[in-house]
Amino acid sequence: MILVLVEHDRGVLAPASFEALTFARAFDCEVHAITLGAPADELAPYLGAYGATAVHQAHHDLLVDYGPDASADALVSLVATLKPGALMATGTDRGNEVLAHVAARLDAPFVANVTGENLDASADRWELTRIRWGGSLHERATITADVRLLTVALHAVEPTPAPAPAVATPMPFTPTIDPSAAITIVRDRVKREVGQTLATASVVVGGGRGVGSAEGFEPLEALARELGGVVGCSRAVTNNGWRNHTDQVGQTGTRIGADVYLACGISGAIQHWVGASGAKCIIAINTDAAANMVTKADYAVIGDLHEIVPAITAAIRSRRGV
């Protein structure tokens, strides 16, 4: 049996959890899900659609919000009871952090950011491919342990519903959590504007150093509005203070899974490519035909983004009769 940690934010499901459930089904084992905290109890039917036959619902006063120590204690408690063959999560900041804590508690190996490529699983050992060094290296790893701990690289697996939905039987339980786990838990939040985020948007319009200034992002904002998307940026932009870090696409920012990513004036350093490569279609706009982003993109427009971006916006508005 494989146990999959389902990530959520106070009951709001992280869609990336479907990627981990899809990955788990590839091992042809019974798949169980685990949710941490009562706010996630309503998620069970959605998890059954992706193959979870049971949903273990951890209830505890220290699980009302995110805390890596409390989460790890809850998982260790369940692992001791169920003795699954593997415990998986999605390779988000939270998923990797929690499973790292679990690995430390169990003194067990942990393989982070696994892809769905070239899986070779047997009873005593699994051979996996994982992403390292920000995506510049794919490593072949072998894991042998009583319980295999791994995370699935974000956007490396296409989430696919199970051919036949499972029942997803709710199974509430109260885990054993050390009171000291309260040392790391979310106690306050800064409210951001409600709407799409880089991680969830279907269209992202990204800008790099070539945009030239903070004011230079206004045409990109206009195009994003016409396409129903959001604006992202490269690390060079945040370093220059033109955009907030929350807008950054890349290894030290957000990894996107947009249907379309328009990369405007972005050279395409490996750190940025790590964040952008999950997009289904990448369109680069750049004056440099040899730029890394241009050579790796699905489509490229060679030219000045300050002319091309407003022209695209104008063409969209014209077709809409605006």
C-alpha contacts under 8 A as a table, 3 or more apart, distances in Angstrom:
res1	aa1	res2	aa2	distance
1	M	29	C	5.52
1	M	30	E	4.83
1	M	31	V	5.90
1	M	32	H	7.20
1	M	84	P	5.14
1	M	85	G	5.58
1	M	86	A	7.17
2	I	24	A	6.81
2	I	29	C	6.56
2	I	30	E	6.26
2	I	31	V	4.96
2	I	32	H	6.13
2	I	84	P	5.64
2	I	85	G	5.71
2	I	86	A	4.94
2	I	87	L	6.08
2	I	88	M	7.51
3	L	31	V	6.07
3	L	32	H	4.86
3	L	33	A	5.58
3	L	34	I	6.96
3	L	84	P	6.38
3	L	85	G	7.96
3	L	86	A	6.15
3	L	87	L	4.79
3	L	88	M	6.24
4	V	20	A	6.91
4	V	21	L	6.54
4	V	24	A	7.57
4	V	31	V	7.31
4	V	32	H	6.21
4	V	33	A	4.70
4	V	34	I	6.09
4	V	87	L	5.80
4	V	88	M	4.74
4	V	89	A	5.70
5	L	17	S	7.67
5	L	33	A	5.93
5	L	34	I	5.01
5	L	35	T	6.44
5	L	87	L	7.40
5	L	88	M	6.13
5	L	89	A	4.99
5	L	90	T	7.83
5	L	95	G	7.99
6	V	13	L	7.74
6	V	14	A	7.72
6	V	17	S	5.41
6	V	33	A	6.48
6	V	34	I	5.90
6	V	35	T	5.46
6	V	36	L	7.92
6	V	89	A	6.95
7	E	13	L	6.36
7	E	14	A	5.50
7	E	16	A	7.89
7	E	17	S	5.99
7	E	35	T	7.30
7	E	89	A	7.88
7	E	90	T	7.82
7	E	94	R	7.91
7	E	95	G	7.40
8	H	11	G	5.69
8	H	12	V	5.20
8	H	13	L	4.31
8	H	14	A	5.06
8	H	40	A	7.07
9	D	12	V	5.01
9	D	13	L	6.55
9	D	14	A	7.28
9	D	65	D	7.57
9	D	66	Y	7.58
10	R	39	P	5.63
10	R	40	A	6.88
10	R	64	V	7.35
10	R	65	D	6.29
11	G	38	A	7.97
11	G	39	P	4.51
11	G	40	A	4.25
11	G	41	D	7.57
11	G	42	E	7.59
11	G	43	L	7.58
12	V	40	A	7.32
13	L	17	S	7.72
13	L	40	A	7.76
13	L	43	L	7.22
14	A	17	S	5.86
15	P	18	F	5.76
15	P	19	E	7.68
16	A	19	E	5.27
16	A	20	A	7.09
16	A	90	T	6.53
16	A	154	L	6.96
16	A	155	H	7.40
16	A	159	P	7.85
17	S	20	A	5.25
17	S	21	L	6.44
17	S	89	A	7.25
17	S	90	T	6.00
18	F	21	L	5.02
18	F	22	T	6.05
18	F	47	L	7.66
18	F	50	Y	6.66
18	F	159	P	5.38
18	F	160	T	7.51
19	E	22	T	5.11
19	E	23	F	6.15
19	E	90	T	7.16
19	E	152	V	7.53
19	E	154	L	7.84
19	E	155	H	7.30
19	E	157	V	5.63
19	E	158	E	6.20
19	E	159	P	4.51
19	E	160	T	7.61
20	A	23	F	5.03
20	A	24	A	6.12
20	A	88	M	6.93
20	A	89	A	5.96
20	A	90	T	5.50
20	A	151	T	7.69
20	A	152	V	5.95
20	A	157	V	7.84
20	A	159	P	7.93
21	L	24	A	5.08
21	L	25	R	6.46
21	L	31	V	7.67
21	L	50	Y	6.23
21	L	51	G	6.97
21	L	52	A	7.42
21	L	159	P	7.86
22	T	25	R	5.39
22	T	26	A	7.03
22	T	50	Y	6.54
22	T	51	G	7.68
22	T	157	V	7.52
22	T	158	E	7.68
22	T	159	P	5.68
22	T	160	T	5.98
22	T	161	P	7.31
22	T	162	A	7.70
23	F	26	A	5.49
23	F	27	F	7.78
23	F	116	G	6.77
23	F	152	V	7.52
23	F	157	V	6.79
24	A	27	F	5.90
24	A	28	D	7.88
24	A	29	C	7.78
24	A	31	V	6.79
24	A	88	M	7.71
25	R	28	D	5.59
25	R	29	C	6.63
25	R	30	E	7.77
25	R	31	V	6.79
25	R	51	G	7.08
26	A	29	C	7.99
27	F	121	A	7.18
30	E	52	A	7.81
30	E	53	T	7.18
31	V	51	G	6.55
31	V	52	A	5.10
31	V	53	T	6.14
31	V	54	A	7.52
32	H	52	A	4.98
32	H	53	T	5.73
32	H	54	A	4.94
32	H	55	V	5.88
32	H	56	H	7.42
32	H	168	A	7.96
33	A	47	L	7.40
33	A	52	A	5.81
33	A	53	T	7.87
33	A	54	A	6.24
33	A	55	V	4.66
33	A	56	H	6.16
34	I	55	V	5.40
34	I	56	H	4.58
34	I	57	Q	5.91
34	I	58	A	7.37
35	T	40	A	6.10
35	T	41	D	7.26
35	T	55	V	7.07
35	T	56	H	6.31
35	T	57	Q	5.06
35	T	58	A	6.18
36	L	40	A	6.83
36	L	57	Q	6.19
36	L	58	A	4.89
36	L	59	H	6.80
36	L	63	L	6.21
36	L	71	S	6.97
36	L	74	A	7.78
37	G	40	A	5.96
37	G	41	D	7.53
37	G	57	Q	7.01
37	G	58	A	5.58
37	G	59	H	5.07
37	G	60	H	6.58
37	G	63	L	4.76
37	G	64	V	5.51
37	G	65	D	7.43
38	A	41	D	5.38
38	A	57	Q	7.21
38	A	58	A	7.12
38	A	59	H	5.61
38	A	60	H	7.96
38	A	63	L	7.86
38	A	64	V	7.20
39	P	42	E	7.28
39	P	64	V	7.41
40	A	43	L	5.65
40	A	57	Q	7.81
41	D	44	A	6.44
41	D	57	Q	6.50
41	D	170	P	7.99
42	E	45	P	7.40
43	L	46	Y	5.60
43	L	47	L	6.56
44	A	47	L	5.19
44	A	48	G	6.40
44	A	55	V	6.22
44	A	168	A	5.94
44	A	169	T	7.51
44	A	170	P	6.69
45	P	48	G	5.22
45	P	49	A	6.76
45	P	167	V	7.67
45	P	168	A	6.39
46	Y	49	A	5.43
46	Y	50	Y	7.20
47	L	50	Y	5.34
47	L	51	G	6.72
47	L	52	A	5.62
47	L	55	V	7.86
47	L	168	A	6.65
48	G	51	G	5.09
48	G	52	A	4.63
48	G	53	T	6.20
48	G	54	A	7.73
48	G	165	P	5.67
48	G	166	A	4.64
48	G	167	V	5.63
48	G	168	A	4.55
49	A	52	A	7.32
49	A	161	P	5.71
49	A	162	A	6.07
49	A	164	A	7.65
49	A	165	P	4.47
49	A	166	A	6.16
50	Y	160	T	6.95
50	Y	161	P	4.51
50	Y	162	A	4.85
50	Y	165	P	6.56
50	Y	166	A	7.50
51	G	161	P	7.26
51	G	162	A	5.28
51	G	164	A	7.66
51	G	165	P	5.91
51	G	166	A	5.25
51	G	168	A	7.82
52	A	55	V	6.84
52	A	166	A	5.94
52	A	167	V	7.40
52	A	168	A	5.31
53	T	166	A	5.10
53	T	167	V	5.40
53	T	168	A	4.26
53	T	169	T	6.28
54	A	167	V	7.11
54	A	168	A	4.21
54	A	169	T	4.44
54	A	170	P	6.00
54	A	171	M	6.92
55	V	168	A	5.67
55	V	169	T	5.87
55	V	170	P	4.88
55	V	171	M	5.83
56	H	170	P	6.18
56	H	171	M	4.69
56	H	172	P	5.69
56	H	173	F	6.94
57	Q	170	P	6.79
57	Q	171	M	5.84
57	Q	172	P	4.39
57	Q	173	F	6.02
58	A	63	L	7.93
58	A	74	A	7.07
58	A	172	P	6.00
58	A	173	F	5.21
58	A	174	T	5.68
58	A	175	P	6.36
59	H	63	L	6.78
59	H	172	P	7.05
59	H	173	F	6.24
59	H	174	T	5.22
59	H	175	P	7.16
60	H	63	L	5.33
60	H	64	V	7.36
60	H	174	T	6.19
60	H	175	P	7.06
61	D	64	V	6.09
62	L	65	D	7.34
62	L	67	G	7.86
62	L	70	A	6.37
62	L	177	I	7.94
62	L	181	A	7.95
62	L	182	A	6.64
63	L	66	Y	6.68
63	L	67	G	7.27
63	L	70	A	6.79
63	L	71	S	7.14
65	D	185	I	6.93
65	D	186	V	6.09
65	D	187	R	7.98
66	Y	71	S	7.55
66	Y	185	I	5.71
66	Y	186	V	5.64
67	G	70	A	5.52
67	G	71	S	6.00
67	G	181	A	7.81
67	G	182	A	7.44
67	G	184	T	5.40
67	G	185	I	3.94
67	G	186	V	6.28
68	P	71	S	5.04
68	P	72	A	5.98
68	P	94	R	7.58
68	P	97	E	6.65
68	P	98	V	5.08
68	P	101	H	7.18
68	P	184	T	6.60
68	P	185	I	7.13
69	D	72	A	5.14
69	D	73	D	6.23
69	D	98	V	7.31
69	D	101	H	6.83
69	D	181	A	4.93
69	D	182	A	7.41
69	D	183	I	7.89
69	D	184	T	6.39
69	D	185	I	7.95
70	A	73	D	5.13
70	A	74	A	6.27
70	A	177	I	6.13
70	A	178	D	7.56
70	A	181	A	5.00
70	A	182	A	6.77
70	A	184	T	7.94
70	A	185	I	7.93
71	S	74	A	5.16
71	S	75	L	6.32
71	S	98	V	6.55
72	A	75	L	5.11
72	A	76	V	6.11
72	A	98	V	5.66
72	A	99	L	6.96
72	A	101	H	5.81
72	A	102	V	5.08
73	D	76	V	5.17
73	D	77	S	6.12
73	D	102	V	7.38
73	D	175	P	7.57
73	D	176	T	6.77
73	D	177	I	5.28
73	D	178	D	7.25
73	D	181	A	7.89
74	A	77	S	5.13
74	A	78	L	6.38
74	A	175	P	5.09
74	A	176	T	6.36
74	A	177	I	6.21
75	L	78	L	5.12
75	L	79	V	6.04
75	L	102	V	7.18
75	L	175	P	7.98
76	V	79	V	5.04
76	V	80	A	6.15
76	V	102	V	6.42
76	V	105	R	7.59
76	V	106	L	7.51
77	S	80	A	5.35
77	S	81	T	6.66
77	S	175	P	5.71
77	S	176	T	6.01
78	L	81	T	5.11
78	L	82	L	6.04
78	L	83	K	7.93
78	L	175	P	6.97
79	V	82	L	5.22
79	V	83	K	5.08
79	V	84	P	6.37
80	A	83	K	5.61
83	K	147	V	7.22
84	P	87	L	6.97
84	P	147	V	6.24
85	G	146	D	6.72
85	G	147	V	4.94
85	G	148	R	6.30
86	A	147	V	4.84
86	A	148	R	4.30
86	A	149	L	5.87
86	A	150	L	7.79
87	L	147	V	6.81
87	L	148	R	6.10
87	L	149	L	5.05
87	L	150	L	6.62
88	M	149	L	6.01
88	M	150	L	5.10
88	M	151	T	5.41
88	M	152	V	7.40
89	A	95	G	5.46
89	A	96	N	7.58
89	A	99	L	7.57
89	A	150	L	6.72
89	A	151	T	4.71
89	A	152	V	6.39
90	T	95	G	5.37
90	T	96	N	7.42
90	T	113	N	7.93
90	T	151	T	5.02
90	T	152	V	4.82
90	T	153	A	6.47
90	T	154	L	6.36
91	G	94	R	7.71
91	G	95	G	5.37
91	G	96	N	5.45
91	G	112	A	6.79
91	G	113	N	5.38
91	G	151	T	4.89
91	G	152	V	5.09
91	G	153	A	4.73
91	G	154	L	5.30
92	T	95	G	5.00
92	T	96	N	6.00
92	T	153	A	7.67
92	T	154	L	6.38
93	D	96	N	5.50
93	D	97	E	6.04
94	R	97	E	5.08
94	R	98	V	6.04
95	G	98	V	5.42
95	G	99	L	6.23
95	G	151	T	6.89
96	N	99	L	5.38
96	N	100	A	6.02
96	N	112	A	6.77
96	N	151	T	6.55
97	E	100	A	5.20
97	E	101	H	6.47
98	V	101	H	5.18
98	V	102	V	6.32
99	L	102	V	4.77
99	L	103	A	6.02
99	L	110	F	7.44
99	L	149	L	7.03
99	L	150	L	7.46
99	L	151	T	7.78
100	A	103	A	5.10
100	A	104	A	6.31
100	A	110	F	6.91
101	H	104	A	5.14
101	H	105	R	6.34
102	V	105	R	5.14
102	V	106	L	6.15
103	A	106	L	5.14
103	A	107	D	5.56
103	A	108	A	4.98
103	A	109	P	6.28
103	A	110	F	6.06
103	A	149	L	7.15
104	A	107	D	5.00
104	A	108	A	6.80
105	R	108	A	7.89
108	A	145	A	7.03
108	A	147	V	7.91
108	A	148	R	7.95
108	A	149	L	7.70
109	P	143	I	7.42
109	P	145	A	7.33
109	P	148	R	7.37
109	P	149	L	6.76
110	F	148	R	7.24
110	F	149	L	4.91
110	F	150	L	5.61
111	V	114	V	7.04
111	V	130	R	7.62
111	V	141	A	7.88
111	V	143	I	7.72
111	V	149	L	6.33
111	V	150	L	4.64
111	V	151	T	6.69
112	A	130	R	6.91
112	A	131	I	7.89
112	A	150	L	5.38
112	A	151	T	4.90
112	A	152	V	6.97
112	A	153	A	7.41
113	N	130	R	5.42
113	N	131	I	5.61
113	N	132	R	7.77
113	N	150	L	7.39
113	N	151	T	5.23
113	N	152	V	4.90
113	N	153	A	3.87
113	N	154	L	7.33
114	V	128	L	6.74
114	V	129	T	5.70
114	V	130	R	4.00
114	V	131	I	6.30
114	V	150	L	7.15
114	V	151	T	6.08
114	V	152	V	4.67
114	V	153	A	5.20
115	T	128	L	7.58
115	T	129	T	5.76
115	T	130	R	5.55
115	T	131	I	7.12
115	T	152	V	6.14
115	T	153	A	5.79
115	T	156	A	5.52
115	T	157	V	6.84
116	G	119	L	6.70
116	G	129	T	7.49
116	G	152	V	8.00
116	G	156	A	6.75
116	G	157	V	5.99
117	E	128	L	7.54
117	E	129	T	6.30
118	N	128	L	6.80
118	N	129	T	6.89
119	L	126	W	7.62
119	L	127	E	6.19
119	L	128	L	5.46
119	L	129	T	7.41
120	D	126	W	5.79
120	D	127	E	5.06
120	D	128	L	6.75
121	A	125	R	6.32
121	A	126	W	4.37
121	A	127	E	6.27
122	S	125	R	5.47
122	S	126	W	6.02
123	A	126	W	7.96
124	D	144	T	6.20
124	D	145	A	7.83
125	R	142	T	6.65
125	R	143	I	5.72
125	R	144	T	4.80
125	R	145	A	7.82
126	W	142	T	5.55
126	W	143	I	5.37
126	W	144	T	6.72
127	E	140	R	6.96
127	E	141	A	5.65
127	E	142	T	4.39
127	E	143	I	6.55
128	L	140	R	5.77
128	L	141	A	5.25
128	L	142	T	6.28
128	L	143	I	7.98
129	T	138	H	6.40
129	T	139	E	5.56
129	T	140	R	4.65
129	T	141	A	6.12
130	R	138	H	5.60
130	R	139	E	5.32
130	R	140	R	6.55
130	R	141	A	7.18
130	R	153	A	7.68
131	I	134	G	7.09
131	I	135	G	5.36
131	I	136	S	7.78
131	I	137	L	6.17
131	I	138	H	4.82
131	I	139	E	6.39
131	I	153	A	7.28
132	R	135	G	5.46
132	R	136	S	6.70
132	R	137	L	5.19
132	R	138	H	5.96
132	R	139	E	6.73
133	W	136	S	5.57
133	W	137	L	5.90
134	G	137	L	7.50
134	G	251	Q	6.03
134	G	270	I	7.27
134	G	271	Q	6.17
134	G	274	V	6.04
135	G	138	H	6.86
135	G	270	I	7.44
135	G	271	Q	7.95
135	G	274	V	5.68
136	S	270	I	6.92
143	I	148	R	6.96
144	T	148	R	6.96
145	A	148	R	5.54
152	V	156	A	7.28
152	V	157	V	7.77
153	A	156	A	5.38
153	A	157	V	7.68
154	L	157	V	7.55
154	L	255	R	7.26
154	L	278	G	7.98
155	H	158	E	6.74
155	H	255	R	7.96
155	H	256	I	7.73
155	H	257	G	6.14
155	H	278	G	5.43
156	A	278	G	6.93
161	P	165	P	7.55
162	A	165	P	5.63
162	A	166	A	7.91
177	I	181	A	7.03
178	D	181	A	5.65
179	P	182	A	6.00
180	S	183	I	5.96
181	A	184	T	6.39
182	A	185	I	5.91
186	V	189	R	7.64
196	Q	200	T	6.14
196	Q	201	A	5.53
196	Q	229	G	7.58
196	Q	230	V	7.05
197	T	200	T	5.30
197	T	201	A	5.73
197	T	230	V	7.07
198	L	201	A	5.51
198	L	204	V	7.04
198	L	230	V	6.70
198	L	231	V	7.72
198	L	232	G	6.94
198	L	247	D	7.12
198	L	249	V	7.84
198	L	254	T	6.83
198	L	255	R	7.95
198	L	256	I	6.13
199	A	254	T	6.57
199	A	255	R	6.60
199	A	256	I	4.98
199	A	257	G	6.60
199	A	258	A	7.76
200	T	256	I	7.43
200	T	257	G	7.24
200	T	258	A	7.22
201	A	204	V	6.54
201	A	229	G	5.98
201	A	230	V	6.63
201	A	257	G	7.80
201	A	258	A	5.85
202	S	229	G	6.50
202	S	257	G	7.44
202	S	258	A	4.30
202	S	259	D	5.00
202	S	260	V	6.56
203	V	224	A	7.52
203	V	227	L	6.94
203	V	228	G	6.96
203	V	229	G	4.52
203	V	230	V	6.60
203	V	258	A	5.39
203	V	259	D	5.98
203	V	260	V	4.96
203	V	261	Y	5.95
204	V	224	A	7.03
204	V	229	G	5.48
204	V	230	V	5.10
204	V	231	V	5.62
204	V	232	G	6.39
204	V	258	A	6.51
204	V	260	V	6.49
204	V	261	Y	4.90
204	V	262	L	6.36
205	V	220	L	6.41
205	V	221	E	7.86
205	V	223	L	7.58
205	V	224	A	5.97
205	V	229	G	7.20
205	V	230	V	6.27
205	V	231	V	4.80
205	V	232	G	5.98
205	V	261	Y	5.94
205	V	262	L	4.79
205	V	263	A	6.31
205	V	264	C	7.40
206	G	220	L	7.66
206	G	231	V	5.60
206	G	232	G	4.36
206	G	233	C	4.82
206	G	234	S	7.37
206	G	261	Y	7.12
206	G	262	L	5.88
206	G	263	A	4.79
206	G	264	C	5.79
206	G	266	I	7.81
207	G	210	G	7.37
207	G	211	V	6.07
207	G	217	F	7.19
207	G	220	L	7.50
207	G	231	V	7.66
207	G	232	G	6.39
207	G	233	C	4.66
207	G	234	S	6.50
207	G	237	V	7.75
207	G	263	A	6.11
207	G	264	C	4.82
207	G	265	G	5.90
207	G	266	I	6.21
208	G	211	V	5.79
208	G	233	C	5.72
208	G	234	S	5.13
208	G	235	R	7.85
208	G	236	A	6.68
208	G	237	V	5.90
208	G	263	A	7.72
208	G	264	C	6.34
208	G	265	G	4.95
208	G	266	I	4.29
208	G	267	S	7.38
209	R	212	G	5.84
209	R	213	S	7.98
209	R	234	S	7.56
209	R	236	A	5.99
209	R	237	V	5.85
209	R	265	G	6.25
209	R	266	I	6.44
210	G	264	C	7.39
210	G	265	G	4.21
210	G	266	I	6.54
211	V	216	G	5.44
211	V	217	F	6.62
211	V	264	C	7.34
211	V	265	G	5.96
211	V	305	L	7.51
211	V	306	H	7.59
212	G	216	G	5.99
213	S	216	G	4.97
213	S	217	F	7.18
213	S	242	W	6.24
214	A	217	F	5.75
214	A	241	G	7.83
214	A	242	W	4.33
214	A	243	R	6.76
215	E	218	E	5.84
216	G	219	P	6.81
216	G	220	L	7.88
217	F	220	L	5.10
217	F	221	E	6.19
218	E	221	E	5.00
218	E	222	A	6.28
219	P	222	A	5.00
219	P	223	L	6.27
219	P	306	H	7.83
219	P	309	V	6.62
219	P	310	P	6.08
220	L	223	L	5.10
220	L	224	A	6.09
220	L	231	V	6.87
220	L	309	V	6.83
221	E	224	A	5.07
221	E	225	R	6.23
221	E	230	V	7.41
221	E	231	V	6.20
222	A	225	R	5.20
222	A	226	E	6.44
222	A	313	T	7.15
223	L	226	E	5.14
223	L	227	L	6.31
223	L	309	V	7.09
223	L	310	P	7.45
223	L	312	I	7.48
223	L	313	T	5.26
224	A	227	L	5.11
224	A	228	G	5.93
224	A	229	G	4.72
224	A	230	V	5.40
224	A	231	V	6.34
225	R	228	G	5.07
225	R	229	G	6.05
225	R	230	V	7.29
226	E	229	G	7.70
226	E	313	T	7.00
226	E	316	I	7.31
226	E	317	R	7.68
231	V	247	D	7.02
232	G	247	D	4.78
232	G	248	Q	5.71
232	G	249	V	6.15
233	C	237	V	6.27
233	C	238	T	7.54
233	C	243	R	7.43
233	C	247	D	5.85
233	C	248	Q	4.88
233	C	249	V	5.87
234	S	237	V	5.46
234	S	238	T	6.94
234	S	248	Q	5.52
234	S	249	V	5.86
234	S	250	G	7.06
234	S	266	I	7.00
234	S	272	H	6.43
235	R	238	T	5.20
235	R	239	N	6.08
235	R	248	Q	6.15
235	R	249	V	7.50
235	R	250	G	7.45
235	R	272	H	7.47
236	A	239	N	5.03
236	A	240	N	6.23
237	V	240	N	5.16
237	V	241	G	6.41
237	V	242	W	5.55
237	V	243	R	6.24
238	T	241	G	4.91
238	T	242	W	5.80
238	T	243	R	5.19
238	T	244	N	5.99
238	T	245	H	5.75
238	T	248	Q	7.08
239	N	242	W	7.72
241	G	244	N	7.11
243	R	247	D	6.67
244	N	247	D	5.72
244	N	248	Q	7.43
245	H	248	Q	5.27
245	H	253	G	7.11
246	T	253	G	7.09
246	T	254	T	7.82
247	D	253	G	7.61
247	D	254	T	7.81
248	Q	252	T	7.85
248	Q	253	G	4.90
248	Q	254	T	6.20
249	V	252	T	7.73
249	V	253	G	5.02
249	V	254	T	4.75
249	V	255	R	6.02
249	V	256	I	7.07
249	V	272	H	6.15
249	V	275	G	5.27
249	V	276	A	6.61
250	G	253	G	4.72
250	G	254	T	5.57
250	G	255	R	5.88
250	G	271	Q	5.42
250	G	272	H	4.05
250	G	273	W	6.49
250	G	274	V	5.64
250	G	275	G	3.74
250	G	276	A	6.60
251	Q	254	T	6.97
251	Q	255	R	7.07
251	Q	271	Q	5.00
251	Q	272	H	6.27
251	Q	274	V	5.66
251	Q	275	G	5.58
252	T	271	Q	7.54
253	G	275	G	7.28
254	T	275	G	6.00
255	R	274	V	7.00
255	R	275	G	3.83
255	R	276	A	6.18
255	R	278	G	7.04
256	I	275	G	5.92
256	I	276	A	5.81
256	I	277	S	7.76
256	I	278	G	5.90
256	I	279	A	6.19
257	G	276	A	7.57
257	G	277	S	7.98
257	G	278	G	4.79
257	G	279	A	4.47
257	G	280	K	6.93
258	A	261	Y	6.28
258	A	278	G	7.36
258	A	279	A	4.73
258	A	280	K	6.37
258	A	281	C	7.89
259	D	279	A	5.79
259	D	280	K	4.91
259	D	281	C	6.00
260	V	279	A	6.26
260	V	280	K	6.19
260	V	281	C	4.83
260	V	282	I	5.89
260	V	283	I	7.47
261	Y	276	A	7.59
261	Y	279	A	6.25
261	Y	280	K	7.91
261	Y	281	C	6.24
261	Y	282	I	4.81
261	Y	283	I	6.14
262	L	282	I	6.01
262	L	283	I	4.78
262	L	284	A	5.82
262	L	285	I	7.29
263	A	266	I	5.92
263	A	282	I	7.20
263	A	283	I	6.12
263	A	284	A	4.72
263	A	285	I	6.06
263	A	293	M	7.67
264	C	284	A	6.07
264	C	285	I	4.77
264	C	286	N	6.27
264	C	305	L	6.23
265	G	284	A	7.88
265	G	285	I	6.16
265	G	286	N	5.08
265	G	287	T	7.66
265	G	305	L	6.67
266	I	284	A	7.87
266	I	285	I	7.97
266	I	286	N	7.16
266	I	293	M	6.73
267	S	291	A	5.34
267	S	292	N	5.87
267	S	293	M	5.56
267	S	294	V	7.80
268	G	271	Q	7.93
268	G	272	H	5.88
268	G	273	W	5.82
268	G	291	A	6.88
268	G	292	N	5.00
268	G	293	M	4.22
268	G	294	V	7.81
269	A	272	H	5.39
269	A	273	W	6.19
269	A	292	N	6.92
269	A	293	M	7.68
270	I	273	W	4.89
270	I	274	V	6.18
271	Q	274	V	5.38
271	Q	275	G	7.06
272	H	275	G	5.36
272	H	276	A	6.31
273	W	276	A	4.91
273	W	277	S	5.55
273	W	293	M	7.62
274	V	277	S	5.66
274	V	278	G	7.87
275	G	278	G	6.92
276	A	279	A	5.86
277	S	280	K	7.96
279	A	282	I	6.49
281	C	297	A	7.73
281	C	298	D	6.13
282	I	297	A	5.10
282	I	298	D	5.33
282	I	299	Y	6.58
283	I	294	V	8.00
283	I	297	A	5.77
283	I	298	D	6.06
283	I	299	Y	4.80
283	I	300	A	5.43
283	I	301	V	7.60
284	A	293	M	6.40
284	A	294	V	5.43
284	A	297	A	6.04
284	A	299	Y	6.41
284	A	300	A	4.60
284	A	301	V	6.18
285	I	294	V	7.50
285	I	300	A	5.89
285	I	301	V	4.82
285	I	302	I	5.98
285	I	303	G	6.69
285	I	304	D	7.56
285	I	305	L	6.10
285	I	308	I	7.89
286	N	289	A	6.95
286	N	291	A	7.75
286	N	294	V	7.20
286	N	300	A	7.74
286	N	301	V	6.56
286	N	302	I	5.23
286	N	303	G	5.58
286	N	304	D	6.42
286	N	305	L	6.52
287	T	302	I	5.14
287	T	303	G	4.54
287	T	304	D	5.72
287	T	305	L	7.85
288	D	291	A	5.44
288	D	294	V	7.79
288	D	302	I	6.84
288	D	303	G	7.93
289	A	294	V	6.23
289	A	295	T	7.45
289	A	302	I	6.18
290	A	294	V	6.56
290	A	295	T	6.40
291	A	294	V	5.22
291	A	295	T	6.36
292	N	295	T	5.25
292	N	296	K	6.19
293	M	296	K	5.30
293	M	297	A	5.85
294	V	297	A	5.23
294	V	299	Y	7.71
294	V	300	A	5.80
297	A	300	A	6.44
303	G	307	E	7.92
303	G	308	I	7.09
304	D	307	E	5.55
304	D	308	I	6.19
305	L	308	I	4.83
305	L	309	V	5.48
306	H	309	V	6.01
306	H	310	P	6.84
307	E	310	P	5.90
307	E	311	A	6.30
308	I	311	A	5.04
308	I	312	I	6.24
309	V	312	I	5.21
309	V	313	T	6.36
310	P	313	T	5.02
310	P	314	A	6.06
311	A	314	A	5.05
311	A	315	A	6.13
312	I	315	A	5.11
312	I	316	I	6.26
313	T	316	I	5.21
313	T	317	R	6.26
314	A	317	R	5.15
314	A	318	S	6.03
315	A	318	S	5.01
315	A	319	R	6.27
316	I	319	R	5.26
316	I	320	R	6.37
317	R	320	R	5.02
317	R	321	G	6.11
317	R	322	V	5.04
318	S	321	G	4.95
318	S	322	V	5.80
319	R	322	V	7.63
